[in-house]
């Protein structure tokens, strides 16, 4: 572990080491052209709150986020605080690789809401081709259905309809262990929509195991501002959202103390 032994804890913390903690937060943009993109609704407030709590407790924090403006603090010690802005999926992937694969991190907290799909082209049906929405089939008055490439620096707005091709993006969280060889603690986040608590926890634990994460934070879109579950194979605890940063840092620090013996 890269953490270093240090003096008494400040602010009532439970730890006696300073850890290197890397946190991702915010949303990724998937460019369609040079002026348009698809993204999601998340602003990185949770990741920022966790990063600030880690900094308050004396740890060395690197936060990569698409929304550094939510941090609100400008007088942070740059010796222990590094905030890096990203915009696209590719930029986030590069920053994660650089900070995880080449730098030793005691803990990685992957909180960013990463795009599941990437744009792979913009197309319009040829004049002889149309899509039957009721039958959900392509039809052509002559030959076979044909799509025309409409990719451009700024996609024109004169087509009756455009079709965006999306291809599956690699799961960045699954690269943390397998490709970037992170051996420290890993915290994964999982969000679902319209599921019960029991279903959410079952999904969360399968997701944690799949990514070889030590801990998982799970919640639903409907209650994302109110509470979250934090846990692992030994069980999950439901926490008020405001208590999540402190509770998460508690388990990370306990992990650090155990590693240091």
TIVOTOR-589657 format. One record per residue (C-alpha): residue number from 0; residue in one letter; x, y, z. Coordinates in steps of 0.5 Angstrom, whole numbers, plus 2048, in hexadecimal, padded with zeros to 3 digits. Layout:
REM TIVOTOR-589657
<r><k>NUM</k><r>A</r><c1>X</c1><c2>Y</c2><c3>Z</c3></r>
...
REM end
This chain:
REM TIVOTOR-589657
<r><k>0</k><r>X</r><c1>800</c1><c2>800</c2><c3>800</c3></r>
<r><k>1</k><r>X</r><c1>802</c1><c2>807</c2><c3>7FE</c3></r>
<r><k>2</k><r>X</r><c1>800</c1><c2>80A</c2><c3>804</c3></r>
<r><k>3</k><r>X</r><c1>804</c1><c2>80D</c2><c3>809</c3></r>
<r><k>4</k><r>X</r><c1>804</c1><c2>80D</c2><c3>811</c3></r>
<r><k>5</k><r>X</r><c1>803</c1><c2>814</c2><c3>814</c3></r>
<r><k>6</k><r>X</r><c1>801</c1><c2>817</c2><c3>81B</c3></r>
<r><k>7</k><r>X</r><c1>7FB</c1><c2>818</c2><c3>81E</c3></r>
<r><k>8</k><r>X</r><c1>7F4</c1><c2>818</c2><c3>81A</c3></r>
<r><k>9</k><r>X</r><c1>7F1</c1><c2>81F</c2><c3>819</c3></r>
<r><k>10</k><r>X</r><c1>7EA</c1><c2>821</c2><c3>819</c3></r>
<r><k>11</k><r>X</r><c1>7E8</c1><c2>81B</c2><c3>81E</c3></r>
<r><k>12</k><r>X</r><c1>7EA</c1><c2>816</c2><c3>818</c3></r>
<r><k>13</k><r>X</r><c1>7EB</c1><c2>80E</c2><c3>81A</c3></r>
<r><k>14</k><r>X</r><c1>7F2</c1><c2>80D</c2><c3>816</c3></r>
<r><k>15</k><r>X</r><c1>7F9</c1><c2>80E</c2><c3>817</c3></r>
<r><k>16</k><r>X</r><c1>7FC</c1><c2>80E</c2><c3>810</c3></r>
<r><k>17</k><r>X</r><c1>7FB</c1><c2>812</c2><c3>80A</c3></r>
<r><k>18</k><r>X</r><c1>7F8</c1><c2>80E</c2><c3>804</c3></r>
<r><k>19</k><r>X</r><c1>7F9</c1><c2>810</c2><c3>7FC</c3></r>
<r><k>20</k><r>X</r><c1>7F1</c1><c2>810</c2><c3>7FA</c3></r>
<r><k>21</k><r>X</r><c1>7EF</c1><c2>811</c2><c3>7F3</c3></r>
<r><k>22</k><r>X</r><c1>7E8</c1><c2>813</c2><c3>7F1</c3></r>
<r><k>23</k><r>X</r><c1>7E4</c1><c2>813</c2><c3>7EB</c3></r>
<r><k>24</k><r>X</r><c1>7DE</c1><c2>817</c2><c3>7EB</c3></r>
<r><k>25</k><r>X</r><c1>7D9</c1><c2>81A</c2><c3>7E6</c3></r>
<r><k>26</k><r>X</r><c1>7D6</c1><c2>819</c2><c3>7DF</c3></r>
<r><k>27</k><r>X</r><c1>7D9</c1><c2>817</c2><c3>7D8</c3></r>
<r><k>28</k><r>X</r><c1>7D8</c1><c2>81A</c2><c3>7D2</c3></r>
<r><k>29</k><r>X</r><c1>7D7</c1><c2>816</c2><c3>7CB</c3></r>
<r><k>30</k><r>X</r><c1>7D8</c1><c2>81B</c2><c3>7C5</c3></r>
<r><k>31</k><r>X</r><c1>7D4</c1><c2>81A</c2><c3>7C0</c3></r>
<r><k>32</k><r>X</r><c1>7D7</c1><c2>820</c2><c3>7BC</c3></r>
<r><k>33</k><r>X</r><c1>7DB</c1><c2>826</c2><c3>7BE</c3></r>
<r><k>34</k><r>X</r><c1>7D5</c1><c2>829</c2><c3>7C1</c3></r>
<r><k>35</k><r>X</r><c1>7D1</c1><c2>824</c2><c3>7C3</c3></r>
<r><k>36</k><r>X</r><c1>7D1</c1><c2>81E</c2><c3>7C8</c3></r>
<r><k>37</k><r>X</r><c1>7CD</c1><c2>819</c2><c3>7CC</c3></r>
<r><k>38</k><r>X</r><c1>7CE</c1><c2>819</c2><c3>7D4</c3></r>
<r><k>39</k><r>X</r><c1>7CB</c1><c2>817</c2><c3>7DA</c3></r>
<r><k>40</k><r>X</r><c1>7C8</c1><c2>81C</c2><c3>7E0</c3></r>
<r><k>41</k><r>X</r><c1>7CD</c1><c2>81B</c2><c3>7E5</c3></r>
<r><k>42</k><r>X</r><c1>7D1</c1><c2>820</c2><c3>7E8</c3></r>
<r><k>43</k><r>X</r><c1>7D7</c1><c2>81D</c2><c3>7EC</c3></r>
<r><k>44</k><r>X</r><c1>7D4</c1><c2>820</c2><c3>7F3</c3></r>
<r><k>45</k><r>X</r><c1>7D5</c1><c2>819</c2><c3>7F6</c3></r>
<r><k>46</k><r>X</r><c1>7DC</c1><c2>818</c2><c3>7F4</c3></r>
<r><k>47</k><r>X</r><c1>7DE</c1><c2>81F</c2><c3>7F6</c3></r>
<r><k>48</k><r>X</r><c1>7DB</c1><c2>81E</c2><c3>7FD</c3></r>
<r><k>49</k><r>X</r><c1>7DF</c1><c2>818</c2><c3>7FE</c3></r>
<r><k>50</k><r>X</r><c1>7E5</c1><c2>81B</c2><c3>7FB</c3></r>
<r><k>51</k><r>X</r><c1>7E5</c1><c2>821</c2><c3>800</c3></r>
<r><k>52</k><r>X</r><c1>7E3</c1><c2>81D</c2><c3>806</c3></r>
<r><k>53</k><r>X</r><c1>7EA</c1><c2>819</c2><c3>804</c3></r>
<r><k>54</k><r>X</r><c1>7EE</c1><c2>81F</c2><c3>804</c3></r>
<r><k>55</k><r>X</r><c1>7EB</c1><c2>822</c2><c3>80A</c3></r>
<r><k>56</k><r>X</r><c1>7ED</c1><c2>81B</c2><c3>80E</c3></r>
<r><k>57</k><r>X</r><c1>7F4</c1><c2>81D</c2><c3>80B</c3></r>
<r><k>58</k><r>X</r><c1>7F5</c1><c2>818</c2><c3>805</c3></r>
<r><k>59</k><r>X</r><c1>7F8</c1><c2>819</c2><c3>7FF</c3></r>
<r><k>60</k><r>X</r><c1>7F2</c1><c2>81A</c2><c3>7FA</c3></r>
<r><k>61</k><r>X</r><c1>7F2</c1><c2>81A</c2><c3>7F2</c3></r>
<r><k>62</k><r>X</r><c1>7EB</c1><c2>81B</c2><c3>7EF</c3></r>
<r><k>63</k><r>X</r><c1>7E9</c1><c2>81B</c2><c3>7E8</c3></r>
<r><k>64</k><r>X</r><c1>7E3</c1><c2>81E</c2><c3>7E7</c3></r>
<r><k>65</k><r>X</r><c1>7DF</c1><c2>821</c2><c3>7E1</c3></r>
<r><k>66</k><r>X</r><c1>7DC</c1><c2>826</c2><c3>7E6</c3></r>
<r><k>67</k><r>X</r><c1>7E1</c1><c2>829</c2><c3>7EA</c3></r>
<r><k>68</k><r>X</r><c1>7DD</c1><c2>82F</c2><c3>7EB</c3></r>
<r><k>69</k><r>X</r><c1>7D9</c1><c2>82B</c2><c3>7F0</c3></r>
<r><k>70</k><r>X</r><c1>7DF</c1><c2>82B</c2><c3>7F5</c3></r>
<r><k>71</k><r>X</r><c1>7DE</c1><c2>832</c2><c3>7F7</c3></r>
<r><k>72</k><r>X</r><c1>7E5</c1><c2>832</c2><c3>7FB</c3></r>
<r><k>73</k><r>X</r><c1>7EB</c1><c2>836</c2><c3>7F8</c3></r>
<r><k>74</k><r>X</r><c1>7F0</c1><c2>836</c2><c3>7FE</c3></r>
<r><k>75</k><r>X</r><c1>7F1</c1><c2>82F</c2><c3>7FE</c3></r>
<r><k>76</k><r>X</r><c1>7F9</c1><c2>82D</c2><c3>7FF</c3></r>
<r><k>77</k><r>X</r><c1>7FB</c1><c2>82B</c2><c3>7F8</c3></r>
<r><k>78</k><r>X</r><c1>800</c1><c2>826</c2><c3>7FC</c3></r>
<r><k>79</k><r>X</r><c1>7FA</c1><c2>822</c2><c3>7FE</c3></r>
<r><k>80</k><r>X</r><c1>7F5</c1><c2>824</c2><c3>7F9</c3></r>
<r><k>81</k><r>X</r><c1>7F5</c1><c2>823</c2><c3>7F1</c3></r>
<r><k>82</k><r>X</r><c1>7EF</c1><c2>824</c2><c3>7ED</c3></r>
<r><k>83</k><r>X</r><c1>7EF</c1><c2>822</c2><c3>7E6</c3></r>
<r><k>84</k><r>X</r><c1>7E9</c1><c2>824</c2><c3>7E1</c3></r>
<r><k>85</k><r>X</r><c1>7E7</c1><c2>81F</c2><c3>7DB</c3></r>
<r><k>86</k><r>X</r><c1>7E1</c1><c2>81F</c2><c3>7D6</c3></r>
<r><k>87</k><r>X</r><c1>7E1</c1><c2>819</c2><c3>7D2</c3></r>
<r><k>88</k><r>X</r><c1>7E1</c1><c2>812</c2><c3>7D3</c3></r>
<r><k>89</k><r>X</r><c1>7E8</c1><c2>811</c2><c3>7D0</c3></r>
<r><k>90</k><r>X</r><c1>7EB</c1><c2>817</c2><c3>7D4</c3></r>
<r><k>91</k><r>X</r><c1>7E8</c1><c2>813</c2><c3>7DB</c3></r>
<r><k>92</k><r>X</r><c1>7EB</c1><c2>80D</c2><c3>7D8</c3></r>
<r><k>93</k><r>X</r><c1>7F2</c1><c2>810</c2><c3>7D7</c3></r>
<r><k>94</k><r>X</r><c1>7F2</c1><c2>813</c2><c3>7DE</c3></r>
<r><k>95</k><r>X</r><c1>7F0</c1><c2>80D</c2><c3>7E2</c3></r>
<r><k>96</k><r>X</r><c1>7F5</c1><c2>809</c2><c3>7DE</c3></r>
<r><k>97</k><r>X</r><c1>7FB</c1><c2>80E</c2><c3>7E0</c3></r>
<r><k>98</k><r>X</r><c1>7F9</c1><c2>80F</c2><c3>7E7</c3></r>
<r><k>99</k><r>X</r><c1>7F7</c1><c2>808</c2><c3>7E8</c3></r>
<r><k>100</k><r>X</r><c1>7FC</c1><c2>804</c2><c3>7E4</c3></r>
<r><k>101</k><r>X</r><c1>802</c1><c2>808</c2><c3>7E5</c3></r>
<r><k>102</k><r>X</r><c1>801</c1><c2>80B</c2><c3>7EC</c3></r>
<r><k>103</k><r>X</r><c1>800</c1><c2>807</c2><c3>7F2</c3></r>
<r><k>104</k><r>X</r><c1>7F9</c1><c2>808</c2><c3>7F5</c3></r>
<r><k>105</k><r>X</r><c1>7F7</c1><c2>806</c2><c3>7FC</c3></r>
<r><k>106</k><r>X</r><c1>7F0</c1><c2>806</c2><c3>7FA</c3></r>
<r><k>107</k><r>X</r><c1>7EC</c1><c2>808</c2><c3>7F4</c3></r>
<r><k>108</k><r>X</r><c1>7E5</c1><c2>80A</c2><c3>7F4</c3></r>
<r><k>109</k><r>X</r><c1>7E1</c1><c2>80A</c2><c3>7ED</c3></r>
<r><k>110</k><r>X</r><c1>7DB</c1><c2>80E</c2><c3>7EE</c3></r>
<r><k>111</k><r>X</r><c1>7DB</c1><c2>811</c2><c3>7E7</c3></r>
<r><k>112</k><r>X</r><c1>7D5</c1><c2>810</c2><c3>7E3</c3></r>
<r><k>113</k><r>X</r><c1>7D8</c1><c2>80D</c2><c3>7DD</c3></r>
<r><k>114</k><r>X</r><c1>7D5</c1><c2>80C</c2><c3>7D6</c3></r>
<r><k>115</k><r>X</r><c1>7D3</c1><c2>805</c2><c3>7D4</c3></r>
<r><k>116</k><r>X</r><c1>7D3</c1><c2>806</c2><c3>7CD</c3></r>
<r><k>117</k><r>X</r><c1>7D7</c1><c2>80B</c2><c3>7C8</c3></r>
<r><k>118</k><r>X</r><c1>7D5</c1><c2>80E</c2><c3>7C2</c3></r>
<r><k>119</k><r>X</r><c1>7D7</c1><c2>80A</c2><c3>7BB</c3></r>
<r><k>120</k><r>X</r><c1>7D4</c1><c2>80E</c2><c3>7B6</c3></r>
<r><k>121</k><r>X</r><c1>7CE</c1><c2>813</c2><c3>7B4</c3></r>
<r><k>122</k><r>X</r><c1>7CA</c1><c2>810</c2><c3>7AE</c3></r>
<r><k>123</k><r>X</r><c1>7C4</c1><c2>812</c2><c3>7AA</c3></r>
<r><k>124</k><r>X</r><c1>7C0</c1><c2>80D</c2><c3>7A6</c3></r>
<r><k>125</k><r>X</r><c1>7C1</c1><c2>80E</c2><c3>79E</c3></r>
<r><k>126</k><r>X</r><c1>7BB</c1><c2>811</c2><c3>79A</c3></r>
<r><k>127</k><r>X</r><c1>7B8</c1><c2>809</c2><c3>799</c3></r>
<r><k>128</k><r>X</r><c1>7B9</c1><c2>807</c2><c3>7A0</c3></r>
<r><k>129</k><r>X</r><c1>7B4</c1><c2>808</c2><c3>7A6</c3></r>
<r><k>130</k><r>X</r><c1>7B3</c1><c2>805</c2><c3>7AD</c3></r>
<r><k>131</k><r>X</r><c1>7AC</c1><c2>802</c2><c3>7AE</c3></r>
<r><k>132</k><r>X</r><c1>7AB</c1><c2>804</c2><c3>7B5</c3></r>
<r><k>133</k><r>X</r><c1>7A5</c1><c2>800</c2><c3>7B6</c3></r>
<r><k>134</k><r>X</r><c1>7A8</c1><c2>7FA</c2><c3>7B4</c3></r>
<r><k>135</k><r>X</r><c1>7AF</c1><c2>7FC</c2><c3>7B6</c3></r>
<r><k>136</k><r>X</r><c1>7B2</c1><c2>7FA</c2><c3>7AF</c3></r>
<r><k>137</k><r>X</r><c1>7B6</c1><c2>7FD</c2><c3>7AA</c3></r>
<r><k>138</k><r>X</r><c1>7B3</c1><c2>7FD</c2><c3>7A3</c3></r>
<r><k>139</k><r>X</r><c1>7B6</c1><c2>800</c2><c3>79C</c3></r>
<r><k>140</k><r>X</r><c1>7B2</c1><c2>801</c2><c3>796</c3></r>
<r><k>141</k><r>X</r><c1>7B8</c1><c2>7FF</c2><c3>792</c3></r>
<r><k>142</k><r>X</r><c1>7BE</c1><c2>7FA</c2><c3>793</c3></r>
<r><k>143</k><r>X</r><c1>7BF</c1><c2>7F9</c2><c3>79B</c3></r>
<r><k>144</k><r>X</r><c1>7BF</c1><c2>7FF</c2><c3>7A0</c3></r>
<r><k>145</k><r>X</r><c1>7C5</c1><c2>803</c2><c3>7A0</c3></r>
<r><k>146</k><r>X</r><c1>7C7</c1><c2>808</c2><c3>7A5</c3></r>
<r><k>147</k><r>X</r><c1>7CB</c1><c2>80F</c2><c3>7A3</c3></r>
<r><k>148</k><r>X</r><c1>7D1</c1><c2>811</c2><c3>7A8</c3></r>
<r><k>149</k><r>X</r><c1>7CF</c1><c2>818</c2><c3>7AA</c3></r>
<r><k>150</k><r>X</r><c1>7D5</c1><c2>819</c2><c3>7AF</c3></r>
<r><k>151</k><r>X</r><c1>7D8</c1><c2>820</c2><c3>7AF</c3></r>
<r><k>152</k><r>X</r><c1>7DB</c1><c2>825</c2><c3>7B4</c3></r>
<r><k>153</k><r>X</r><c1>7D4</c1><c2>828</c2><c3>7B5</c3></r>
<r><k>154</k><r>X</r><c1>7CF</c1><c2>823</c2><c3>7B2</c3></r>
<r><k>155</k><r>X</r><c1>7CA</c1><c2>826</c2><c3>7AD</c3></r>
<r><k>156</k><r>X</r><c1>7C3</c1><c2>827</c2><c3>7B0</c3></r>
<r><k>157</k><r>X</r><c1>7BF</c1><c2>826</c2><c3>7A9</c3></r>
<r><k>158</k><r>X</r><c1>7BE</c1><c2>81F</c2><c3>7A9</c3></r>
<r><k>159</k><r>X</r><c1>7B7</c1><c2>81C</c2><c3>7AB</c3></r>
<r><k>160</k><r>X</r><c1>7BA</c1><c2>818</c2><c3>7B0</c3></r>
<r><k>161</k><r>X</r><c1>7C1</c1><c2>816</c2><c3>7B2</c3></r>
<r><k>162</k><r>X</r><c1>7C3</c1><c2>80F</c2><c3>7B5</c3></r>
<r><k>163</k><r>X</r><c1>7C9</c1><c2>80F</c2><c3>7BA</c3></r>
<r><k>164</k><r>X</r><c1>7CD</c1><c2>808</c2><c3>7BB</c3></r>
<r><k>165</k><r>X</r><c1>7CF</c1><c2>807</c2><c3>7C2</c3></r>
<r><k>166</k><r>X</r><c1>7D4</c1><c2>801</c2><c3>7C4</c3></r>
<r><k>167</k><r>X</r><c1>7D6</c1><c2>7FE</c2><c3>7CA</c3></r>
<r><k>168</k><r>X</r><c1>7DB</c1><c2>802</c2><c3>7CE</c3></r>
<r><k>169</k><r>X</r><c1>7E0</c1><c2>7FE</c2><c3>7D3</c3></r>
<r><k>170</k><r>X</r><c1>7DF</c1><c2>7FE</c2><c3>7DA</c3></r>
<r><k>171</k><r>X</r><c1>7E4</c1><c2>802</c2><c3>7DD</c3></r>
<r><k>172</k><r>X</r><c1>7E3</c1><c2>7FF</c2><c3>7E4</c3></r>
<r><k>173</k><r>X</r><c1>7E4</c1><c2>7F8</c2><c3>7E2</c3></r>
<r><k>174</k><r>X</r><c1>7EB</c1><c2>7FB</c2><c3>7DF</c3></r>
<r><k>175</k><r>X</r><c1>7ED</c1><c2>7FD</c2><c3>7E6</c3></r>
<r><k>176</k><r>X</r><c1>7EF</c1><c2>7F6</c2><c3>7E8</c3></r>
<r><k>177</k><r>X</r><c1>7F0</c1><c2>7F3</c2><c3>7E2</c3></r>
<r><k>178</k><r>X</r><c1>7F4</c1><c2>7F8</c2><c3>7DD</c3></r>
<r><k>179</k><r>X</r><c1>7F7</c1><c2>7FD</c2><c3>7E2</c3></r>
<r><k>180</k><r>X</r><c1>7F9</c1><c2>7F8</c2><c3>7E8</c3></r>
<r><k>181</k><r>X</r><c1>7F6</c1><c2>7FC</c2><c3>7ED</c3></r>
<r><k>182</k><r>X</r><c1>7F7</c1><c2>7F8</c2><c3>7F4</c3></r>
<r><k>183</k><r>X</r><c1>7F5</c1><c2>7FD</c2><c3>7F9</c3></r>
<r><k>184</k><r>X</r><c1>7ED</c1><c2>7FE</c2><c3>7FB</c3></r>
<r><k>185</k><r>X</r><c1>7E8</c1><c2>7FF</c2><c3>7F6</c3></r>
<r><k>186</k><r>X</r><c1>7E1</c1><c2>802</c2><c3>7F7</c3></r>
<r><k>187</k><r>X</r><c1>7DC</c1><c2>801</c2><c3>7F1</c3></r>
<r><k>188</k><r>X</r><c1>7D6</c1><c2>805</c2><c3>7F1</c3></r>
<r><k>189</k><r>X</r><c1>7CF</c1><c2>802</c2><c3>7EE</c3></r>
<r><k>190</k><r>X</r><c1>7C9</c1><c2>805</c2><c3>7EC</c3></r>
<r><k>191</k><r>X</r><c1>7C2</c1><c2>802</c2><c3>7EA</c3></r>
<r><k>192</k><r>X</r><c1>7BB</c1><c2>805</c2><c3>7E8</c3></r>
<r><k>193</k><r>X</r><c1>7B5</c1><c2>802</c2><c3>7EA</c3></r>
<r><k>194</k><r>X</r><c1>7B7</c1><c2>7FC</c2><c3>7EF</c3></r>
<r><k>195</k><r>X</r><c1>7B5</c1><c2>7FA</c2><c3>7F6</c3></r>
<r><k>196</k><r>X</r><c1>7BB</c1><c2>7FA</c2><c3>7FB</c3></r>
<r><k>197</k><r>X</r><c1>7BB</c1><c2>7F3</c2><c3>7FB</c3></r>
<r><k>198</k><r>X</r><c1>7BC</c1><c2>7F3</c2><c3>7F3</c3></r>
<r><k>199</k><r>X</r><c1>7C1</c1><c2>7F9</c2><c3>7F4</c3></r>
<r><k>200</k><r>X</r><c1>7C6</c1><c2>7F5</c2><c3>7F9</c3></r>
<r><k>201</k><r>X</r><c1>7C6</c1><c2>7EF</c2><c3>7F5</c3></r>
<r><k>202</k><r>X</r><c1>7C8</c1><c2>7F2</c2><c3>7EF</c3></r>
<r><k>203</k><r>X</r><c1>7CD</c1><c2>7F6</c2><c3>7F3</c3></r>
<r><k>204</k><r>X</r><c1>7D0</c1><c2>7F0</c2><c3>7F6</c3></r>
<r><k>205</k><r>X</r><c1>7D1</c1><c2>7ED</c2><c3>7EF</c3></r>
<r><k>206</k><r>X</r><c1>7D4</c1><c2>7F3</c2><c3>7EC</c3></r>
<r><k>207</k><r>X</r><c1>7D9</c1><c2>7F4</c2><c3>7F2</c3></r>
<r><k>208</k><r>X</r><c1>7DB</c1><c2>7ED</c2><c3>7F1</c3></r>
<r><k>209</k><r>X</r><c1>7DC</c1><c2>7EE</c2><c3>7E9</c3></r>
<r><k>210</k><r>X</r><c1>7E0</c1><c2>7F4</c2><c3>7EA</c3></r>
<r><k>211</k><r>X</r><c1>7E4</c1><c2>7F1</c2><c3>7F0</c3></r>
<r><k>212</k><r>X</r><c1>7E2</c1><c2>7F7</c2><c3>7F4</c3></r>
<r><k>213</k><r>X</r><c1>7E3</c1><c2>7F7</c2><c3>7FB</c3></r>
<r><k>214</k><r>X</r><c1>7DD</c1><c2>7FB</c2><c3>7FD</c3></r>
<r><k>215</k><r>X</r><c1>7D7</c1><c2>7FD</c2><c3>7F9</c3></r>
<r><k>216</k><r>X</r><c1>7D3</c1><c2>803</c2><c3>7F9</c3></r>
<r><k>217</k><r>X</r><c1>7CC</c1><c2>802</c2><c3>7F6</c3></r>
<r><k>218</k><r>X</r><c1>7C6</c1><c2>806</c2><c3>7F6</c3></r>
<r><k>219</k><r>X</r><c1>7C0</c1><c2>808</c2><c3>7F1</c3></r>
<r><k>220</k><r>X</r><c1>7BE</c1><c2>80E</c2><c3>7ED</c3></r>
<r><k>221</k><r>X</r><c1>7B8</c1><c2>80F</c2><c3>7F1</c3></r>
<r><k>222</k><r>X</r><c1>7BC</c1><c2>810</c2><c3>7F7</c3></r>
<r><k>223</k><r>X</r><c1>7C3</c1><c2>812</c2><c3>7F5</c3></r>
<r><k>224</k><r>X</r><c1>7C2</c1><c2>818</c2><c3>7FA</c3></r>
<r><k>225</k><r>X</r><c1>7BF</c1><c2>815</c2><c3>800</c3></r>
<r><k>226</k><r>X</r><c1>7C3</c1><c2>80E</c2><c3>801</c3></r>
<r><k>227</k><r>X</r><c1>7C8</c1><c2>809</c2><c3>7FF</c3></r>
<r><k>228</k><r>X</r><c1>7CA</c1><c2>802</c2><c3>801</c3></r>
<r><k>229</k><r>X</r><c1>7D2</c1><c2>801</c2><c3>802</c3></r>
<r><k>230</k><r>X</r><c1>7D4</c1><c2>7FA</c2><c3>803</c3></r>
<r><k>231</k><r>X</r><c1>7D7</c1><c2>7F4</c2><c3>800</c3></r>
<r><k>232</k><r>X</r><c1>7D7</c1><c2>7EC</c2><c3>801</c3></r>
<r><k>233</k><r>X</r><c1>7D6</c1><c2>7ED</c2><c3>809</c3></r>
<r><k>234</k><r>X</r><c1>7D0</c1><c2>7F1</c2><c3>808</c3></r>
<r><k>235</k><r>X</r><c1>7CD</c1><c2>7F8</c2><c3>806</c3></r>
<r><k>236</k><r>X</r><c1>7CB</c1><c2>7FE</c2><c3>80A</c3></r>
<r><k>237</k><r>X</r><c1>7C6</c1><c2>803</c2><c3>808</c3></r>
<r><k>238</k><r>X</r><c1>7C9</c1><c2>80A</c2><c3>80A</c3></r>
<r><k>239</k><r>X</r><c1>7C6</c1><c2>811</c2><c3>809</c3></r>
<r><k>240</k><r>X</r><c1>7C9</c1><c2>814</c2><c3>803</c3></r>
<r><k>241</k><r>X</r><c1>7CD</c1><c2>81A</c2><c3>807</c3></r>
<r><k>242</k><r>X</r><c1>7D0</c1><c2>814</c2><c3>80B</c3></r>
<r><k>243</k><r>X</r><c1>7D3</c1><c2>810</c2><c3>805</c3></r>
<r><k>244</k><r>X</r><c1>7DA</c1><c2>814</c2><c3>805</c3></r>
<r><k>245</k><r>X</r><c1>7DC</c1><c2>813</c2><c3>80C</c3></r>
<r><k>246</k><r>X</r><c1>7D9</c1><c2>80C</c2><c3>80C</c3></r>
<r><k>247</k><r>X</r><c1>7DD</c1><c2>80A</c2><c3>806</c3></r>
<r><k>248</k><r>X</r><c1>7E4</c1><c2>80E</c2><c3>809</c3></r>
<r><k>249</k><r>X</r><c1>7E3</c1><c2>80A</c2><c3>80F</c3></r>
<r><k>250</k><r>X</r><c1>7E3</c1><c2>803</c2><c3>80B</c3></r>
<r><k>251</k><r>X</r><c1>7E9</c1><c2>805</c2><c3>807</c3></r>
<r><k>252</k><r>X</r><c1>7ED</c1><c2>808</c2><c3>80D</c3></r>
<r><k>253</k><r>X</r><c1>7EB</c1><c2>801</c2><c3>811</c3></r>
<r><k>254</k><r>X</r><c1>7EE</c1><c2>7FD</c2><c3>80A</c3></r>
<r><k>255</k><r>X</r><c1>7F4</c1><c2>802</c2><c3>80B</c3></r>
<r><k>256</k><r>X</r><c1>7F5</c1><c2>800</c2><c3>812</c3></r>
<r><k>257</k><r>X</r><c1>7F5</c1><c2>7F9</c2><c3>811</c3></r>
<r><k>258</k><r>X</r><c1>7FA</c1><c2>7F9</c2><c3>80B</c3></r>
<r><k>259</k><r>X</r><c1>7FF</c1><c2>7FD</c2><c3>80F</c3></r>
<r><k>260</k><r>X</r><c1>7FD</c1><c2>7F8</c2><c3>815</c3></r>
REM end
